Amino acid sequence: MKFYVIGIDDNQNQEFSSEVNHIIQSNSIFSGGKRHYEIVKEYLPTAHQWIDIVVPLSDVFKQYQSCENIVVFASGDPLFFGFANTIKREVPDAEIILYPYFNSLQLLAHRLVLPYHDMHIVSLTGRPWDKFDEALISGYAKMGILTDKKNHTPSTIAQRMLDFGYDNYTMTVGELLGNKEKENTSTWNIKDIIGKAFKFPNNIILQQTYKRNKPFGLPNEKCHLLDGRVNMITKMPIRLLSLSMLDLWNKETLWDVGFCTGSVSIEAKLQFPHLKVIAFEIREEGRELIDANAKLWGTPGIESYIGDFTQKDISELPRPDAVFIGGHGGKMNHIIQKIAPILADNGVIVFNSVSENSQSLFREAIQENNLTLQESTSIQIDNYNTILVMKAIKNK
Protein backbone atom coordinates (compact mmCIF):
# COMPACT_ATOMS: atom_id res chain seq x y z
CA MET A 1 0.00 0.00 0.00
CA LYS A 2 1.33 3.41 -0.98
CA PHE A 3 0.28 6.74 0.54
CA TYR A 4 1.00 10.08 -1.07
CA VAL A 5 0.52 12.58 1.75
CA ILE A 6 0.21 16.19 0.59
CA GLY A 7 0.33 19.08 3.02
CA ILE A 8 -1.87 22.09 2.29
CA ASP A 9 -2.88 25.35 3.96
CA ASP A 10 -6.32 26.97 4.20
CA ASN A 11 -5.95 28.96 1.02
CA GLN A 12 -8.75 28.20 -1.44
CA ASN A 13 -6.33 28.66 -4.35
CA GLN A 14 -3.69 25.98 -3.96
CA GLU A 15 -0.49 26.16 -5.97
CA PHE A 16 0.66 22.58 -6.44
CA SER A 17 3.97 21.70 -8.07
CA SER A 18 3.91 19.87 -11.39
CA GLU A 19 4.96 16.69 -9.56
CA VAL A 20 2.06 16.90 -7.12
CA ASN A 21 -0.37 17.78 -9.94
CA HIS A 22 0.78 14.66 -11.80
CA ILE A 23 0.16 12.50 -8.69
CA ILE A 24 -3.33 13.97 -8.28
CA GLN A 25 -4.27 13.40 -11.91
CA SER A 26 -2.80 9.87 -11.94
CA ASN A 27 -4.86 8.61 -9.01
CA SER A 28 -8.53 8.10 -8.22
CA ILE A 29 -8.74 7.51 -4.46
CA PHE A 30 -8.31 10.50 -2.19
CA SER A 31 -8.72 11.11 1.51
CA GLY A 32 -8.71 13.89 4.10
CA GLY A 33 -10.99 15.90 6.34
CA LYS A 34 -14.16 17.57 5.12
CA ARG A 35 -12.44 20.95 5.22
CA HIS A 36 -9.62 19.59 3.06
CA TYR A 37 -12.11 18.29 0.49
CA GLU A 38 -13.73 21.71 0.15
CA ILE A 39 -10.30 23.17 -0.61
CA VAL A 40 -9.02 20.58 -3.11
CA LYS A 41 -12.08 19.05 -4.80
CA GLU A 42 -11.80 21.29 -7.86
CA TYR A 43 -8.28 19.94 -8.47
CA LEU A 44 -9.31 16.26 -8.40
CA PRO A 45 -10.12 14.09 -11.44
CA THR A 46 -13.81 13.94 -12.32
CA ALA A 47 -13.99 10.24 -11.53
CA HIS A 48 -12.64 10.09 -8.01
CA GLN A 49 -13.49 8.51 -4.67
CA TRP A 50 -13.12 10.52 -1.45
CA ILE A 51 -12.67 8.83 1.96
CA ASP A 52 -13.46 11.18 4.83
CA ILE A 53 -11.02 11.03 7.75
CA VAL A 54 -13.37 10.92 10.73
CA VAL A 55 -13.41 9.06 14.02
CA PRO A 56 -13.27 6.19 14.63
CA LEU A 57 -10.10 6.02 12.57
CA SER A 58 -10.29 2.22 12.57
CA ASP A 59 -13.19 2.51 10.11
CA VAL A 60 -11.14 4.80 7.86
CA PHE A 61 -8.29 2.32 7.70
CA LYS A 62 -10.71 -0.51 6.90
CA GLN A 63 -11.71 1.46 3.81
CA TYR A 64 -8.06 1.92 2.94
CA GLN A 65 -7.41 -1.83 2.97
CA SER A 66 -8.86 -2.38 -0.50
CA CYS A 67 -6.75 0.42 -1.99
CA GLU A 68 -3.33 0.15 -3.56
CA ASN A 69 -2.53 3.87 -3.86
CA ILE A 70 -4.15 6.61 -1.77
CA VAL A 71 -3.59 10.36 -1.96
CA VAL A 72 -4.14 11.98 1.43
CA PHE A 73 -4.47 15.73 1.97
CA ALA A 74 -3.43 17.00 5.41
CA SER A 75 -2.88 20.34 7.06
CA GLY A 76 0.65 21.74 6.93
CA ASP A 77 3.38 19.23 7.68
CA PRO A 78 1.80 15.75 7.95
CA LEU A 79 4.60 14.66 10.31
CA PHE A 80 3.90 17.53 12.73
CA PHE A 81 1.24 15.96 14.95
CA GLY A 82 -0.27 14.99 11.62
CA PHE A 83 -1.86 12.14 9.73
CA ALA A 84 1.41 10.71 8.42
CA ASN A 85 2.19 9.68 12.00
CA THR A 86 -1.16 7.90 12.19
CA ILE A 87 -0.42 6.01 8.97
CA LYS A 88 2.98 4.92 10.32
CA ARG A 89 1.27 3.61 13.45
CA GLU A 90 -1.66 1.87 11.77
CA VAL A 91 0.07 0.57 8.63
CA PRO A 92 3.75 0.17 9.57
CA ASP A 93 4.69 -1.49 6.27
CA ALA A 94 3.08 1.15 4.06
CA GLU A 95 5.18 3.24 1.71
CA ILE A 96 4.71 6.93 2.47
CA ILE A 97 5.73 9.71 0.09
CA LEU A 98 5.49 13.17 1.66
CA TYR A 99 4.92 16.60 0.17
CA PRO A 100 4.84 18.80 3.28
CA TYR A 101 3.81 22.42 3.63
CA PHE A 102 4.58 24.77 6.51
CA ASN A 103 2.85 23.72 9.71
CA SER A 104 0.49 26.24 11.30
CA LEU A 105 2.89 27.28 14.06
CA GLN A 106 5.60 27.94 11.49
CA LEU A 107 3.15 30.15 9.61
CA LEU A 108 2.31 32.07 12.79
CA ALA A 109 5.99 32.54 13.60
CA HIS A 110 6.54 33.76 10.02
CA ARG A 111 3.75 36.33 10.40
CA LEU A 112 5.43 37.61 13.59
CA VAL A 113 8.94 37.41 12.09
CA LEU A 114 9.70 35.38 15.21
CA PRO A 115 12.61 32.91 15.36
CA TYR A 116 11.09 29.61 16.44
CA HIS A 117 14.04 27.24 16.72
CA ASP A 118 13.79 27.49 20.52
CA MET A 119 10.00 27.23 20.73
CA HIS A 120 8.53 24.41 22.84
CA ILE A 121 5.58 22.76 21.08
CA VAL A 122 2.45 21.33 22.72
CA SER A 123 -0.55 19.85 20.95
CA LEU A 124 -3.87 20.15 22.78
CA THR A 125 -5.84 18.99 19.75
CA GLY A 126 -8.03 16.26 21.23
CA ARG A 127 -5.47 15.66 23.95
CA PRO A 128 -5.52 16.12 27.75
CA TRP A 129 -3.88 19.05 29.55
CA ASP A 130 -0.87 17.01 30.74
CA LYS A 131 1.80 18.25 28.33
CA PHE A 132 0.61 21.84 28.56
CA ASP A 133 0.70 21.70 32.37
CA GLU A 134 4.22 20.26 32.19
CA ALA A 135 5.34 23.05 29.86
CA LEU A 136 3.84 25.77 32.09
CA ILE A 137 5.51 24.44 35.22
CA SER A 138 8.80 24.00 33.34
CA GLY A 139 8.64 27.70 32.49
CA TYR A 140 9.52 27.68 28.80
CA ALA A 141 10.09 31.18 27.49
CA LYS A 142 8.35 30.54 24.19
CA MET A 143 5.60 27.99 23.50
CA GLY A 144 3.61 27.08 20.43
CA ILE A 145 0.21 25.54 21.19
CA LEU A 146 -2.10 23.65 18.83
CA THR A 147 -5.71 24.21 19.88
CA ASP A 148 -9.04 22.51 19.25
CA LYS A 149 -12.62 23.74 18.85
CA LYS A 150 -14.10 22.91 22.24
CA ASN A 151 -11.98 22.12 25.29
CA HIS A 152 -8.71 23.82 24.37
CA THR A 153 -9.57 27.15 22.80
CA PRO A 154 -7.44 30.28 23.33
CA SER A 155 -9.92 31.38 26.00
CA THR A 156 -9.94 28.09 27.96
CA ILE A 157 -6.14 27.91 27.74
CA ALA A 158 -5.87 31.45 29.09
CA GLN A 159 -8.29 30.61 31.92
CA ARG A 160 -6.21 27.61 32.98
CA MET A 161 -3.10 29.78 32.98
CA LEU A 162 -4.73 32.43 35.15
CA ASP A 163 -6.19 29.85 37.55
CA PHE A 164 -2.65 28.78 38.41
CA GLY A 165 -1.03 32.20 38.33
CA TYR A 166 0.61 32.14 34.90
CA ASP A 167 -0.13 35.69 33.78
CA ASN A 168 3.50 36.12 32.78
CA TYR A 169 2.95 35.52 29.05
CA THR A 170 1.47 37.29 26.08
CA MET A 171 -0.68 35.18 23.76
CA THR A 172 -0.66 35.60 19.99
CA VAL A 173 -3.55 33.91 18.19
CA GLY A 174 -3.35 32.97 14.52
CA GLU A 175 -6.69 32.40 12.80
CA LEU A 176 -7.20 30.67 9.43
CA LEU A 177 -3.50 30.94 8.63
CA GLY A 178 -2.81 30.43 4.95
CA ASN A 179 -6.22 31.74 3.91
CA LYS A 180 -5.16 34.93 2.16
CA GLU A 181 -8.57 36.59 2.47
CA LYS A 182 -9.51 35.60 6.04
CA GLU A 183 -6.38 34.97 8.10
CA ASN A 184 -5.74 37.14 11.15
CA THR A 185 -3.19 37.45 13.95
CA SER A 186 -3.61 39.31 17.23
CA THR A 187 -1.60 39.57 20.45
CA TRP A 188 -3.17 39.76 23.91
CA ASN A 189 -2.43 39.88 27.61
CA ILE A 190 -3.63 36.61 29.13
CA LYS A 191 -6.38 38.18 31.23
CA ASP A 192 -7.83 40.05 28.22
CA ILE A 193 -8.44 36.93 26.18
CA ILE A 194 -10.92 35.26 28.57
CA GLY A 195 -14.28 34.81 26.83
CA LYS A 196 -12.99 35.83 23.40
CA ALA A 197 -14.02 33.71 20.40
CA PHE A 198 -11.71 33.07 17.46
CA LYS A 199 -12.21 31.57 14.03
CA PHE A 200 -11.10 27.98 13.70
CA PRO A 201 -8.62 26.55 12.86
CA ASN A 202 -6.42 28.66 15.08
CA ASN A 203 -3.24 28.26 17.10
CA ILE A 204 -1.28 30.29 19.60
CA ILE A 205 2.24 31.33 20.52
CA LEU A 206 2.96 32.21 24.15
CA GLN A 207 5.90 34.51 24.91
CA GLN A 208 7.09 34.94 28.47
CA THR A 209 7.18 38.48 29.86
CA TYR A 210 8.97 37.57 33.09
CA LYS A 211 10.09 34.40 34.84
CA ARG A 212 8.05 33.18 37.80
CA ASN A 213 9.80 32.31 41.02
CA LYS A 214 10.09 28.55 41.41
CA PRO A 215 11.33 27.62 44.90
CA PHE A 216 13.24 24.45 45.55
CA GLY A 217 11.44 23.50 48.73
CA LEU A 218 8.08 25.14 49.39
CA PRO A 219 8.26 27.35 52.51
CA ASN A 220 5.93 25.79 55.09
CA GLU A 221 4.68 29.10 56.47
CA LYS A 222 3.36 30.24 53.05
CA CYS A 223 1.22 27.15 52.45
CA HIS A 224 -2.45 26.85 53.35
CA LEU A 225 -2.60 24.58 56.43
CA LEU A 226 -5.20 22.28 57.95
CA ASP A 227 -6.86 24.39 60.67
CA GLY A 228 -3.69 26.51 60.68
CA ARG A 229 -1.75 23.65 62.32
CA VAL A 230 1.89 23.68 61.29
CA ASN A 231 2.26 20.09 62.52
CA MET A 232 -0.07 18.96 59.71
CA ILE A 233 2.35 19.65 56.88
CA THR A 234 5.39 17.61 55.90
CA LYS A 235 8.27 19.94 56.76
CA MET A 236 10.28 21.18 53.82
CA PRO A 237 13.61 19.39 54.51
CA ILE A 238 11.78 16.11 55.22
CA ARG A 239 9.69 16.61 52.10
CA LEU A 240 12.77 17.07 49.92
CA LEU A 241 14.49 14.07 51.48
CA SER A 242 11.40 11.95 50.84
CA LEU A 243 11.22 13.05 47.21
CA SER A 244 14.91 12.32 46.80
CA MET A 245 14.39 8.77 48.07
CA LEU A 246 11.49 8.33 45.64
CA ASP A 247 13.96 9.00 42.76
CA LEU A 248 11.30 10.78 40.74
CA TRP A 249 13.40 11.72 37.71
CA ASN A 250 13.08 8.08 36.68
CA LYS A 251 9.40 7.70 37.53
CA GLU A 252 6.20 8.36 35.63
CA THR A 253 3.35 8.14 38.16
CA LEU A 254 3.39 9.16 41.83
CA TRP A 255 0.61 8.29 44.28
CA ASP A 256 0.44 10.41 47.44
CA VAL A 257 -1.63 8.55 50.04
CA GLY A 258 -2.82 10.79 52.87
CA PHE A 259 -1.91 14.14 51.27
CA CYS A 260 -3.45 16.48 53.91
CA THR A 261 -2.26 19.91 52.63
CA GLY A 262 -0.94 18.45 49.37
CA SER A 263 2.59 19.71 49.99
CA VAL A 264 4.32 16.50 48.84
CA SER A 265 2.19 16.22 45.68
CA ILE A 266 2.75 19.89 44.86
CA GLU A 267 6.49 19.83 45.56
CA ALA A 268 6.80 16.70 43.40
CA LYS A 269 4.89 18.27 40.51
CA LEU A 270 6.81 21.53 40.80
CA GLN A 271 10.23 19.86 40.73
CA PHE A 272 9.30 17.04 38.33
CA PRO A 273 6.69 18.49 35.94
CA HIS A 274 6.60 15.32 33.80
CA LEU A 275 5.08 13.33 36.68
CA LYS A 276 1.51 12.14 36.74
CA VAL A 277 0.55 12.87 40.37
CA ILE A 278 -2.50 11.27 41.98
CA ALA A 279 -3.29 12.21 45.59
CA PHE A 280 -5.62 10.63 48.15
CA GLU A 281 -6.93 12.04 51.43
CA ILE A 282 -9.66 10.82 53.79
CA ARG A 283 -10.55 14.27 55.19
CA GLU A 284 -12.99 16.43 53.23
CA GLU A 285 -10.94 19.53 54.13
CA GLY A 286 -8.18 18.17 51.91
CA ARG A 287 -10.16 18.96 48.78
CA GLU A 288 -9.99 22.72 49.30
CA LEU A 289 -6.46 22.64 50.72
CA ILE A 290 -4.79 20.87 47.82
CA ASP A 291 -6.66 23.04 45.31
CA ALA A 292 -5.65 26.26 47.08
CA ASN A 293 -2.01 25.20 47.47
CA ALA A 294 -1.76 23.94 43.88
CA LYS A 295 -2.99 27.32 42.61
CA LEU A 296 -0.69 29.15 45.03
CA TRP A 297 2.38 27.34 43.70
CA GLY A 298 1.33 27.01 40.04
CA THR A 299 0.99 23.25 39.75
CA PRO A 300 -1.94 22.28 37.52
CA GLY A 301 -2.63 18.65 36.69
CA ILE A 302 -2.68 16.98 40.14
CA GLU A 303 -5.60 14.55 40.45
CA SER A 304 -7.02 14.33 43.96
CA TYR A 305 -9.56 11.98 45.55
CA ILE A 306 -11.31 12.32 48.89
CA GLY A 307 -12.32 9.27 50.91
CA ASP A 308 -10.91 6.14 52.54
CA PHE A 309 -8.10 4.93 50.29
CA THR A 310 -8.65 1.32 51.32
CA GLN A 311 -12.20 1.56 49.92
CA LYS A 312 -11.29 3.45 46.73
CA ASP A 313 -11.73 1.76 43.36
CA ILE A 314 -8.28 2.16 41.81
CA SER A 315 -8.75 -0.18 38.84
CA GLU A 316 -8.93 2.66 36.29
CA LEU A 317 -6.05 4.74 37.68
CA PRO A 318 -2.55 4.79 36.15
CA ARG A 319 -0.28 2.21 37.76
CA PRO A 320 2.20 3.88 40.14
CA ASP A 321 5.95 3.40 40.12
CA ALA A 322 6.38 5.66 43.16
CA VAL A 323 4.19 5.97 46.26
CA PHE A 324 4.46 8.33 49.22
CA ILE A 325 2.46 7.42 52.33
CA GLY A 326 1.82 10.54 54.38
CA GLY A 327 -0.86 9.04 56.61
CA HIS A 328 -2.28 5.60 57.26
CA GLY A 329 -4.94 5.95 59.97
CA GLY A 330 -3.97 2.60 61.50
CA LYS A 331 -4.57 0.81 58.19
CA MET A 332 -0.97 0.45 57.05
CA ASN A 333 -1.24 -3.21 56.07
CA HIS A 334 -4.47 -2.61 54.14
CA ILE A 335 -2.83 0.26 52.26
CA ILE A 336 0.32 -1.69 51.36
CA GLN A 337 -1.77 -4.74 50.50
CA LYS A 338 -3.71 -2.65 48.01
CA ILE A 339 -0.68 -0.95 46.48
CA ALA A 340 1.81 -3.84 46.27
CA PRO A 341 0.11 -5.87 43.48
CA ILE A 342 -0.11 -2.89 41.11
CA LEU A 343 3.16 -1.19 42.01
CA ALA A 344 5.47 -1.36 38.99
CA ASP A 345 8.55 -3.59 39.16
CA ASN A 346 11.35 -1.69 40.92
CA GLY A 347 8.68 0.69 42.18
CA VAL A 348 9.29 2.61 45.40
CA ILE A 349 7.24 3.30 48.52
CA VAL A 350 8.43 5.98 50.96
CA PHE A 351 6.91 6.45 54.41
CA ASN A 352 7.69 9.04 57.08
CA SER A 353 7.46 7.43 60.50
CA VAL A 354 7.05 9.51 63.65
CA SER A 355 6.88 6.64 66.18
CA GLU A 356 8.29 3.18 66.81
CA ASN A 357 4.80 1.77 66.42
CA SER A 358 4.37 3.18 62.90
CA GLN A 359 7.85 1.95 61.99
CA SER A 360 6.83 -1.55 63.05
CA LEU A 361 3.57 -1.35 61.12
CA PHE A 362 5.43 -0.36 57.95
CA ARG A 363 8.11 -3.04 58.33
CA GLU A 364 5.49 -5.74 58.94
CA ALA A 365 3.33 -4.58 56.03
CA ILE A 366 6.11 -4.56 53.46
CA GLN A 367 7.38 -7.95 54.65
CA GLU A 368 3.91 -9.48 54.34
CA ASN A 369 3.55 -8.06 50.84
CA ASN A 370 6.96 -9.14 49.48
CA LEU A 371 8.57 -5.71 49.43
CA THR A 372 12.11 -4.98 50.57
CA LEU A 373 13.18 -2.25 52.98
CA GLN A 374 16.08 -0.66 51.15
CA GLU A 375 16.91 2.46 53.15
CA SER A 376 16.03 4.36 56.33
CA THR A 377 17.22 7.86 57.24
CA SER A 378 16.58 9.75 60.48
CA ILE A 379 16.05 13.51 60.41
CA GLN A 380 15.04 16.07 63.04
CA ILE A 381 13.89 19.63 62.33
CA ASP A 382 14.19 22.18 65.16
CA ASN A 383 12.32 20.89 68.23
CA TYR A 384 10.01 18.57 66.32
CA ASN A 385 10.16 14.80 66.80
CA THR A 386 12.74 12.80 64.90
CA ILE A 387 11.35 11.41 61.65
CA LEU A 388 12.51 8.12 60.16
CA VAL A 389 12.16 8.24 56.38
CA MET A 390 11.78 4.64 55.18
CA LYS A 391 12.08 3.40 51.62
CA ALA A 392 10.78 0.05 50.36
CA ILE A 393 11.12 -1.31 46.83
CA LYS A 394 9.36 -3.95 44.80
CA ASN A 395 11.80 -6.40 43.25
CA LYS A 396 11.14 -7.94 39.86
Secondary structure as UniProt FT lines:
FT   STRAND          2..8
FT   HELIX           18..25
FT   STRAND          29..32
FT   HELIX           34..40
FT   HELIX           41..43
FT   STRAND          49..52
FT   HELIX           57..64
FT   TURN            65..66
FT   STRAND          69..75
FT   TURN            78..79
FT   HELIX           83..90
FT   TURN            92..93
FT   STRAND          95..99
FT   HELIX           104..112
FT   TURN            117..118
FT   STRAND          120..123
FT   TURN            125..126
FT   HELIX           130..138
FT   STRAND          142..146
FT   HELIX           154..163
FT   TURN            164..165
FT   STRAND          169..175
FT   TURN            177..178
FT   TURN            180..182
FT   STRAND          184..189
FT   HELIX           190..193
FT   TURN            194..195
FT   STRAND          202..208
FT   HELIX           220..222
FT   HELIX           226..228
FT   HELIX           230..232
FT   HELIX           236..246
FT   HELIX           248..250
FT   STRAND          253..257
FT   TURN            260..261
FT   HELIX           263..271
FT   TURN            273..274
FT   STRAND          276..281
FT   HELIX           285..297
FT   TURN            300..301
FT   STRAND          303..306
FT   HELIX           309..311
FT   TURN            315..316
FT   STRAND          322..325
FT   TURN            329..330
FT   HELIX           332..339
FT   TURN            340..342
FT   TURN            345..346
FT   STRAND          348..353
FT   HELIX           356..368
FT   TURN            369..370
FT   STRAND          372..379
FT   TURN            382..383
FT   STRAND          387..393
//
